[in-house]
Amino acid sequence: MAAFPTEDRLRQKRTKSEQAITLAMKNRWDEAAQVNREILDLFPTEVDAFNRLGKALTELGRYGEARDAYAQAVKLDPLNGIAAKNLQRLGTSRKVGWRPPPRRSIPVSLSRRAGRPP
């Protein structure tokens, strides 16, 4: 195999990445995790796929596996803020029954004032 990915392989990566994102946006986490694993089978150093896999596994409550995915992303890209932040959030998840804290959102009244949809 050539040292550089072929155009077809790059197209396949792009298509699978879009598919994984679409599945995640629909909260279809099992499928999103599987597609990201498929990407990693083809591109084992794809940091974005490790980040997406970590998110999907976190949503599925599989914190140890999510931690492993984020750790691999940090190993490949030590300056990856997304992976580092999520790895830190999952650092205490070894406690029984632990769930990540909910994300804070902008109150509806503020989002309307800022011209954002509710």
C-alpha positions in Angstrom: 0.0 0.0 0.0 1.2 3.5 -0.8 2.5 5.7 2.0 -0.2 8.4 1.3 -3.9 7.7 1.4 -5.5 7.4 -2.0 -8.2 9.8 -3.1 -10.7 7.1 -2.7 -9.7 6.4 0.9 -9.8 10.1 1.7 -13.3 10.3 0.2 -14.3 7.3 2.3 -13.0 8.9 5.5 -14.9 12.1 4.7 -18.1 10.3 4.0 -17.8 8.1 7.2 -17.0 11.2 9.3 -20.1 13.0 8.0 -22.1 9.8 8.7 -20.8 9.6 12.3 -21.6 13.3 12.9 -25.1 12.9 11.5 -25.7 9.8 13.7 -24.5 11.7 16.8 -26.7 14.6 16.1 -29.6 12.1 16.0 -28.5 10.6 19.4 -27.8 7.3 17.7 -24.7 6.7 19.8 -24.2 3.0 19.2 -24.1 3.5 15.5 -22.0 6.6 15.8 -19.4 4.7 17.9 -19.4 1.9 15.3 -18.8 4.3 12.4 -16.0 6.0 14.2 -14.4 2.6 14.9 -14.6 1.9 11.2 -12.8 5.1 10.5 -10.1 4.2 13.0 -9.6 0.8 11.4 -8.7 2.6 8.2 -7.0 5.7 9.7 -5.6 4.7 13.2 -4.2 8.2 13.8 -7.4 10.1 13.1 -7.7 12.3 16.2 -11.2 13.6 15.3 -12.5 10.1 15.2 -11.1 9.4 18.6 -12.8 12.5 19.9 -16.2 11.5 18.4 -15.8 8.0 19.6 -15.1 9.3 23.1 -18.2 11.4 23.0 -20.4 8.5 21.8 -19.0 6.2 24.5 -19.6 8.8 27.1 -23.2 9.2 26.1 -23.6 5.4 26.2 -22.2 5.4 29.8 -19.1 3.5 28.8 -16.7 5.8 30.6 -13.7 3.6 30.7 -13.8 3.1 27.0 -14.5 6.8 26.5 -11.4 7.7 28.6 -9.3 5.3 26.5 -10.5 7.0 23.3 -9.8 10.5 24.6 -6.4 9.4 26.0 -5.5 8.1 22.5 -6.5 11.4 21.0 -4.2 13.3 23.5 -1.4 10.8 22.8 -1.6 11.6 19.1 -2.1 15.3 19.6 -1.0 16.6 23.0 -2.4 20.0 22.3 -5.9 18.7 21.6 -8.0 20.8 24.0 -11.3 18.9 23.3 -9.8 15.5 24.3 -7.9 16.9 27.2 -11.0 18.6 28.6 -13.1 15.5 28.2 -10.4 13.3 29.6 -10.2 15.5 32.7 -14.1 15.4 33.1 -14.0 11.6 32.9 -11.1 11.4 35.4 -13.4 11.0 38.3 -15.8 8.7 36.6 -14.4 5.6 38.3 -16.9 6.3 41.1 -19.9 4.0 41.1 -22.9 5.8 39.6 -20.9 8.8 38.5 -22.4 10.7 35.5 -20.7 13.7 33.8 -22.1 17.0 34.9 -24.8 18.4 32.6 -23.7 21.0 30.1 -24.8 24.5 30.9 -27.0 26.1 28.3 -28.0 29.7 27.7 -31.4 30.4 29.1 -34.1 30.8 26.5 -34.6 34.5 27.4 -31.0 35.3 26.8 -30.8 33.3 23.5 -33.8 35.3 22.2 -32.2 38.6 23.1 -29.0 37.6 21.4 -31.0 36.8 18.2 -30.4 33.1 18.6 -33.2 30.6 18.0 -34.5 29.0 21.2 
